[in-house]
Amino acid sequence: MTDCRVEAKGNATILHLSGELMIDYATRLRSILSDSLQEADRIEIDVSSVTGIDVSCLQLFCAAHKTSVAMNRSLRFLDVRSAVLIQTARHAGWLRSAGCMPDKGTGCLWQEEGSDE
């Protein structure tokens, strides 16, 4: 079962995602990300309990990150080394050694740890 627990913490929103983030959850995830971007200056996404993810949800994270940069807000993963997330991003060819756009120092979501922007 896929679930999202939203935690407000000061000017930040923490999204605790769990279960399988597949295309059938994409509409709900898009809504959660969009609402969070409207309400908080900083969004942190906890994927430590995610057991599966597909490219549709990777695309939503990427779009939300680009939107956060345009809004001068921050969006990042709490656990960027989540095995499921990294494995799916690697398999899809999304991992990068450099950021994909100027993002005011928040880092590309798909930049591999230890790489320079």
Sequence and secondary structure as in RCSB ss.txt:
>XXXX:A:sequence
MTDCRVEAKGNATILHLSGELMIDYATRLRSILSDSLQEADRIEIDVSSVTGIDVSCLQLFCAAHKTSVAMNRSL
RFLDVRSAVLIQTARHAGWLRSAGCMPDKGTGCLWQEEGSDE
>XXXX:A:secstr
  EEEEEEETTEEEEEEEEEE GGGHHHHHHHHHHHHHH SEEEEEEEEEEEE HHHHHHHHHHHHHHHHTT EE
EES TT HHHHHHHHHHT  BSS SS  TTS  TTB TT   
